[in-house]
Amino acid sequence: MTITRREFIAGVGSITLLASPVFNVRAAGLQKRNLVIIMLRGGMDGLTAVPPRDKRLNSARPDILVKKTQKLTSDFDLHPSLETFHELWKAGQAGVVHATNIPYTKRSHFEGQNLMESGGHVPYGESTGWLGRGLEAAELGGLAISLPMPLLLRGKVVQDNFYPTHMSMPHKPELMTIAGSYPEGSALRKAMEKVISRPKSMMQQSNSNDAADLADTAATELARADGPRVAVFDLDGFDTHAAQGGDDGAHGEKLSDYDEIINRLRDGLGDAFDNTLILTLTEFGRKLDQNGGYGTEHGYGTAIMMAGGLVKQAIHADWPGLKSKELFEGQDLNATIDARAVYCSAMAACFDVDFAYMRKHTFWDEPLPDLTDALFKV
């Protein structure tokens, strides 16, 4: 089993892979359903990615209006950069949860990104992430390829964290001698045994900065029966205060990056794509009105884009509307669905765990609705 870590250079992003059956007994006994989270840092604009058919957008965004849209439903369209997503939609393998967000109503990137990963209410109040807690609740901890470990994946028990380098490793007999010096069953001995069990091929590193390479690597590993079942992509650049654009522009370019990732995952996963769920995660949306720099400021409500064979084709929304009285603080798309309900439902579906159990152990038994049957094919 070969796993490499690839990362975008110049601040574009990274990937983490986790929960391989090779390193986890429960994972080895489950039907393999892949869960992929794509973090879109900066505040992805749901009104640009999945614009509603509402004339108020014309007056609010005269210079950054998305015009050459692709049709989804009678009420919502899709940004033209999301070509693969549209193909998946037509194939019944894509969906959207709109007017949603984590429970954060302020406008700080630092606070918002901390909360989108921790799943909490108070910035920096949690030392673990919702996906890390979910993996622990499902007893699916395993090997993570990342340095440092993303907050999203941190659990109460420190996951086995590995970063491949070009450093030469000691010979296995030497490692076994070191491991034998620790008591049987001790944490240090278990850690050494994990190191010993790793194939030599895992000590490889790539300097690629290409998004397609990153997604190709993830697809290759996720498609393997003995490969990881969780992948987390980390993309930034969605903070488009200026030159956001409509059909073109900075936001459209970032949506193209996301679309290329799901394109490569679809092609690389092959039949395993039917048992894959890909969800976006962002800290907040953007304001309704454009600003003086042909961009948008930090907002509240946004959209979650979902792709993969486990997704039901639908726009799931309790749509609040875009009239002034319907906007959050008179300026933002409101959020009427707690995004954590989507992520809790996704983990329950992919990890084969009861939703109520997952909610209790991951989100402190908060009153999140079970959306599993509404959103996913399980």
C-alpha positions as CSV (number, residue, x, y, z in Angstrom):
1,M,0.0,0.0,0.0
2,T,1.6,3.3,-1.1
3,I,0.4,6.6,0.4
4,T,2.0,9.9,-0.4
5,R,1.2,13.4,0.8
6,R,0.8,16.0,-1.9
7,E,0.3,19.6,-1.2
8,F,-0.3,22.8,-3.2
9,I,2.6,25.2,-2.8
10,A,2.2,29.0,-2.6
11,G,-0.7,28.7,-0.1
12,V,-3.2,26.9,-2.2
13,G,-4.0,23.8,-0.1
14,S,-3.2,20.3,1.0
15,I,-4.8,16.9,1.5
16,T,-5.0,14.5,4.4
17,L,-6.0,10.8,4.1
18,L,-7.2,8.7,7.0
19,A,-8.9,5.5,8.3
20,S,-7.2,2.8,6.3
21,P,-8.4,-0.8,6.9
22,V,-4.7,-1.7,7.1
23,F,-4.5,0.2,10.4
24,N,-8.0,-0.3,11.8
25,V,-9.9,-3.4,12.6
26,R,-13.5,-2.0,12.3
27,A,-12.7,-0.4,9.0
28,A,-11.6,-3.7,7.6
29,G,-15.0,-5.2,8.5
30,L,-17.2,-2.5,7.0
31,Q,-18.4,-1.9,3.5
32,K,-16.0,0.8,2.2
33,R,-17.8,4.1,1.8
34,N,-15.4,7.1,1.2
35,L,-16.0,10.5,2.8
36,V,-14.2,13.4,1.2
37,I,-14.4,16.9,2.8
38,I,-13.2,19.9,0.7
39,M,-12.5,22.9,2.9
40,L,-13.0,26.1,0.9
41,R,-11.3,28.7,3.0
42,G,-12.1,32.4,2.8
43,G,-15.9,32.3,2.6
44,M,-17.3,30.5,-0.4
45,D,-20.2,32.6,-1.9
46,G,-23.2,30.3,-2.2
47,L,-25.0,33.0,-4.2
48,T,-22.3,32.8,-6.9
49,A,-21.9,29.0,-6.9
50,V,-25.6,28.2,-6.8
51,P,-27.5,31.5,-7.6
52,P,-31.2,31.6,-7.0
53,R,-33.5,32.8,-9.8
54,D,-34.2,36.1,-8.0
55,K,-34.2,39.5,-9.7
56,R,-32.9,41.1,-6.5
57,L,-29.5,39.7,-7.5
58,N,-29.5,41.8,-10.6
59,S,-29.7,45.1,-8.6
60,A,-27.5,43.9,-5.7
61,R,-24.7,42.6,-8.0
62,P,-24.8,44.5,-11.3
63,D,-21.1,44.0,-12.0
64,I,-20.6,40.5,-10.6
65,L,-23.8,38.9,-11.6
66,V,-23.5,35.3,-12.9
67,K,-25.3,35.3,-16.3
68,K,-24.2,32.2,-18.2
69,T,-25.6,29.8,-15.7
70,Q,-26.3,26.1,-16.0
71,K,-29.8,25.1,-15.0
72,L,-30.4,22.9,-11.9
73,T,-34.1,23.5,-11.1
74,S,-36.8,26.0,-11.7
75,D,-35.5,28.0,-8.7
76,F,-31.7,27.6,-8.8
77,D,-28.9,27.7,-11.3
78,L,-25.2,26.7,-11.2
79,H,-22.0,28.7,-11.9
80,P,-20.6,28.0,-15.4
81,S,-17.2,26.9,-13.9
82,L,-18.9,23.9,-12.2
83,E,-19.0,21.8,-15.4
84,T,-18.2,18.5,-13.7
85,F,-20.7,19.2,-10.9
86,H,-23.4,19.8,-13.5
87,E,-22.6,16.5,-15.3
88,L,-22.9,14.8,-11.9
89,W,-26.2,16.6,-11.2
90,K,-27.6,15.3,-14.5
91,A,-26.4,11.8,-13.6
92,G,-28.2,12.0,-10.3
93,Q,-24.9,12.2,-8.4
94,A,-24.8,15.7,-7.0
95,G,-26.9,17.9,-4.7
96,V,-26.9,21.1,-2.8
97,V,-27.9,22.2,0.7
98,H,-28.5,25.9,0.4
99,A,-29.0,28.7,3.0
100,T,-26.9,26.9,5.5
101,N,-23.9,27.6,7.7
102,I,-22.2,26.6,10.9
103,P,-23.6,28.4,14.0
104,Y,-21.3,31.4,13.6
105,T,-22.7,34.8,12.8
106,K,-19.6,37.0,13.1
107,R,-17.2,37.7,10.3
108,S,-13.7,36.7,11.3
109,H,-11.8,34.2,9.2
110,F,-9.8,33.0,12.2
111,E,-12.8,32.4,14.4
112,G,-15.0,31.1,11.5
113,Q,-12.4,28.6,10.3
114,N,-11.7,27.4,13.8
115,L,-15.4,26.7,14.3
116,M,-16.0,25.1,10.9
117,E,-13.4,22.5,11.9
118,S,-14.2,22.1,15.6
119,G,-18.0,22.2,15.2
120,G,-18.4,24.2,18.4
121,H,-20.0,27.5,19.2
122,V,-17.2,29.4,21.0
123,P,-14.1,30.2,18.9
124,Y,-11.1,28.2,20.3
125,G,-13.3,26.5,22.8
126,E,-12.6,23.0,21.5
127,S,-9.3,21.2,21.0
128,T,-10.8,18.5,18.8
129,G,-12.6,18.5,15.4
130,W,-16.0,17.2,14.4
131,L,-14.6,14.7,11.9
132,G,-11.9,13.5,14.4
133,R,-14.6,13.0,17.1
134,G,-16.8,11.2,14.5
135,L,-14.0,8.8,13.5
136,E,-13.5,8.0,17.2
137,A,-17.2,7.5,17.8
138,A,-17.2,5.1,14.8
139,E,-14.0,3.5,16.0
140,L,-12.3,4.3,12.7
141,G,-9.2,6.1,13.8
142,G,-6.1,5.3,11.8
143,L,-3.2,6.7,9.9
144,A,-3.3,10.4,8.9
145,I,-0.9,11.8,6.3
146,S,-0.5,15.5,7.2
147,L,1.8,17.8,9.1
148,P,0.4,19.2,11.3
149,M,-2.8,17.3,11.9
150,P,-5.7,19.5,10.9
151,L,-8.0,20.6,13.7
152,L,-10.9,19.0,11.8
153,L,-9.4,15.5,12.2
154,R,-8.1,15.9,15.8
155,G,-9.8,13.6,18.3
156,K,-9.5,13.1,22.1
157,V,-7.0,10.3,21.3
158,V,-4.2,11.5,19.2
159,Q,-4.4,10.0,15.8
160,D,-1.4,8.3,14.3
161,N,0.1,11.2,12.4
162,F,2.7,10.6,9.6
163,Y,4.5,13.0,7.3
164,P,6.6,11.3,4.6
165,T,10.1,12.7,4.1
166,H,13.3,11.8,2.4
167,M,15.0,10.8,5.7
168,S,16.4,7.3,5.8
169,M,14.7,5.0,8.2
170,P,16.5,2.6,10.6
171,H,16.4,-1.1,9.7
172,K,13.4,-3.0,11.0
173,P,15.4,-5.1,13.5
174,E,16.6,-1.9,15.1
175,L,13.1,-0.6,15.3
176,M,11.9,-3.9,16.8
177,T,14.6,-3.6,19.5
178,I,13.4,-0.1,20.3
179,A,9.8,-1.2,20.5
180,G,10.7,-4.1,22.7
181,S,12.1,-1.7,25.3
182,Y,8.6,-0.4,26.1
183,P,6.0,-2.3,28.1
184,E,3.6,-4.5,26.3
185,G,0.4,-2.5,25.4
186,S,1.9,0.9,26.2
187,A,1.2,3.8,24.0
188,L,4.8,4.2,22.9
189,R,5.1,0.5,22.0
190,K,1.9,0.7,20.0
191,A,3.3,3.7,18.2
192,M,6.5,1.9,17.3
193,E,4.6,-1.1,16.1
194,K,2.6,1.1,13.8
195,V,5.9,2.6,12.4
196,I,7.3,-0.9,11.9
197,S,4.2,-2.1,10.0
198,R,4.4,0.7,7.5
199,P,5.6,-0.2,4.0
200,K,8.9,1.4,2.9
201,S,7.0,3.0,0.0
202,M,5.2,5.3,2.5
203,M,8.5,7.2,3.0
204,Q,8.0,9.2,-0.2
205,Q,7.2,12.8,-0.7
206,S,6.1,14.7,-3.8
207,N,6.7,18.4,-4.5
208,S,3.9,18.7,-7.0
209,N,1.9,21.8,-6.8
210,D,-0.8,20.7,-9.3
211,A,-4.4,20.4,-8.1
212,A,-4.9,17.5,-10.6
213,D,-2.0,15.6,-9.1
214,L,-3.4,16.1,-5.6
215,A,-6.8,14.7,-6.6
216,D,-5.3,11.9,-8.7
217,T,-3.3,10.7,-5.6
218,A,-6.4,10.9,-3.4
219,A,-8.5,9.0,-6.0
220,T,-5.9,6.2,-6.4
221,E,-5.7,5.7,-2.6
222,L,-9.4,5.9,-1.9
223,A,-10.2,3.5,-4.7
224,R,-8.1,0.7,-3.1
225,A,-9.9,-1.8,-1.0
226,D,-7.1,-1.5,1.6
227,G,-6.8,2.3,1.2
228,P,-8.0,5.1,3.3
229,R,-11.8,5.9,3.5
230,V,-11.5,9.6,4.5
231,A,-9.8,12.4,2.6
232,V,-9.7,16.1,3.5
233,F,-8.7,18.7,0.9
234,D,-7.8,22.2,2.0
235,L,-8.2,25.0,-0.5
236,D,-8.0,28.7,0.1
237,G,-8.5,31.9,-1.9
238,F,-12.3,32.3,-1.6
239,D,-12.0,35.7,0.2
240,T,-12.9,37.7,-2.9
241,H,-13.2,41.3,-1.6
242,A,-12.2,42.6,-5.0
243,A,-12.5,41.3,-8.6
244,Q,-14.8,38.5,-7.6
245,G,-16.4,38.5,-11.0
246,G,-19.5,36.8,-12.2
247,D,-19.1,34.2,-15.0
248,D,-15.3,34.9,-14.8
249,G,-13.1,36.4,-12.1
250,A,-11.4,35.2,-8.9
251,H,-14.4,33.3,-7.4
252,G,-15.1,31.5,-10.6
253,E,-11.4,30.4,-10.8
254,K,-11.6,29.0,-7.3
255,L,-14.8,27.1,-8.1
256,S,-12.9,25.7,-11.1
257,D,-10.3,24.3,-8.8
258,Y,-13.0,22.6,-6.8
259,D,-14.6,21.3,-9.9
260,E,-11.4,19.9,-11.2
261,I,-10.9,18.0,-7.9
262,I,-14.3,16.3,-8.2
263,N,-13.6,15.6,-11.9
264,R,-10.3,13.8,-11.0
265,L,-11.9,12.0,-8.1
266,R,-14.8,10.8,-10.3
267,D,-12.4,9.5,-13.0
268,G,-9.8,8.1,-10.7
269,L,-12.2,6.3,-8.3
270,G,-13.9,4.4,-11.0
271,D,-16.6,2.1,-9.5
272,A,-15.6,3.3,-6.0
273,F,-17.2,6.6,-6.9
274,D,-20.6,5.0,-6.4
275,N,-19.7,4.6,-2.7
276,T,-18.2,8.0,-2.2
277,L,-19.6,11.2,-0.7
278,I,-17.9,14.6,-1.3
279,L,-18.9,17.6,0.7
280,T,-17.7,21.2,0.9
281,L,-17.0,23.1,4.1
282,T,-16.5,26.8,4.5
283,E,-16.6,29.3,7.3
284,F,-19.3,31.7,6.0
285,G,-20.8,33.1,2.9
286,R,-20.7,36.6,1.4
287,K,-22.9,39.7,1.6
288,L,-25.7,40.0,-0.9
289,D,-24.6,43.4,-2.2
290,Q,-21.3,43.9,-4.2
291,N,-18.8,46.4,-2.7
292,G,-16.9,49.2,-4.4
293,G,-14.1,46.9,-5.5
294,Y,-16.4,44.6,-7.5
295,G,-16.2,42.0,-4.8
296,T,-18.2,41.0,-1.7
297,E,-17.6,41.3,2.1
298,H,-17.9,38.5,4.7
299,G,-21.5,37.3,5.1
300,Y,-23.4,34.5,6.8
301,G,-25.5,31.9,4.8
302,T,-23.9,29.9,2.0
303,A,-24.3,26.5,0.3
304,I,-22.8,23.0,0.8
305,M,-22.1,21.3,-2.5
306,M,-22.4,17.5,-2.5
307,A,-21.1,15.0,-5.1
308,G,-20.6,11.3,-5.4
309,G,-22.7,8.1,-5.9
310,L,-24.1,8.3,-2.4
311,V,-25.7,11.7,-3.0
312,K,-29.4,12.2,-3.8
313,Q,-30.0,14.7,-6.5
314,A,-31.9,17.7,-4.9
315,I,-31.6,21.2,-3.7
316,H,-32.3,20.9,0.0
317,A,-33.2,24.3,1.4
318,D,-35.6,26.1,3.7
319,W,-35.2,29.1,1.5
320,P,-35.4,32.4,3.5
321,G,-35.6,34.8,0.5
322,L,-33.5,37.8,-0.4
323,K,-35.9,40.7,0.6
324,S,-34.3,43.1,3.1
325,K,-36.5,41.8,5.9
326,E,-35.5,38.2,5.2
327,L,-31.7,38.9,5.2
328,F,-29.5,38.3,8.2
329,E,-28.8,41.7,9.7
330,G,-30.4,43.2,6.6
331,Q,-27.4,42.3,4.4
332,D,-26.7,38.5,4.2
333,L,-28.4,35.4,3.0
334,N,-29.8,33.9,6.1
335,A,-28.9,30.3,7.3
336,T,-31.9,28.2,8.0
337,I,-30.2,24.8,8.2
338,D,-27.4,24.1,10.7
339,A,-24.6,22.8,8.4
340,R,-23.5,20.4,11.2
341,A,-26.6,18.4,10.7
342,V,-25.4,17.7,7.1
343,Y,-21.9,16.6,8.3
344,C,-23.3,14.5,11.1
345,S,-25.7,12.8,8.7
346,A,-22.8,12.2,6.3
347,M,-20.6,10.6,8.9
348,A,-23.5,8.4,10.1
349,A,-24.0,7.2,6.5
350,C,-20.4,6.7,5.6
351,F,-19.3,5.2,8.9
352,D,-22.3,3.0,9.3
353,V,-23.3,4.5,12.7
354,D,-26.7,5.5,14.0
355,F,-27.3,9.2,13.6
356,A,-28.4,9.8,17.2
357,Y,-25.2,8.0,18.5
358,M,-23.0,10.1,16.1
359,R,-24.8,13.3,17.2
360,K,-24.3,12.5,20.9
361,H,-20.6,11.8,20.6
362,T,-19.7,14.4,17.9
363,F,-21.9,17.4,18.5
364,W,-22.8,17.0,22.2
365,D,-26.3,15.8,21.5
366,E,-27.4,19.2,20.2
367,P,-30.9,19.2,18.5
368,L,-29.6,18.6,14.9
369,P,-32.1,17.0,12.5
370,D,-31.3,13.7,10.9
371,L,-30.9,14.4,7.2
372,T,-29.5,11.1,6.2
373,D,-32.4,9.7,4.3
374,A,-33.2,13.1,2.7
375,L,-29.7,13.7,1.4
376,F,-28.0,10.3,0.9
377,K,-28.4,6.9,-0.8
378,V,-27.8,4.5,2.0
